[in-house]
Structures are given as structure tokens and as C-alpha cells.
């Protein structure tokens, strides 16, 4: 797991883990959003 905060909802955390496993990148968001996923 990369250095990123875990999402409090287990369903969303599982989706984020799967996306990162598939090559997507998590970036910290500013404002209301928890974070963003960016495709390669």
C-alpha cells in the first residue's frame, strides 16, 4: 500500500485498492473531496 490515508468506508477503500492494483494513482485532494484517482 502506498503512503496515503485510508478511506473510512470499507467499500470505497476496497475500490481504491483495486484501482491502485490496476495501475491507477491516488492523489490527495484539496477541499471537500477525500482524494482523486487518476488513470495511467
N, C-alpha and C positions, 0 to 999 in steps of 0.2 A: 504494500500500500504506500502511496506517495504521501508526502507531508501535506496533508490537507485536513480540515476539520470534518468530522463525521456528521452526516445529516441525522437529525433526531428521529426521523421516521424510518423504520427498518425497510419498508418497501422502496422508498426513494434511494436509500443507501445501497440497496441491492442493485438497483438500476444503474446508479453511478458507478459501482464497482464493475458491473458488466461492461459498461461503456468504456471505462478505462482499460479493461482487459482487451477490448476490441481495438484499442489504439487511440481513443479519444483523449483529449486533455482537459483537465479541470482547471479553471482559473477562478481566483477569488473575485467576487462581485462587490461593487460598491452600492450603497443604498439598500433598498428593501430585499433584493434577491440574495439567496444564500450563496450561490455560485453559478458558474456557467460551464457548459460542456462544449468543447469545440472539436469538430471533426477534423481528421488529418487531411 
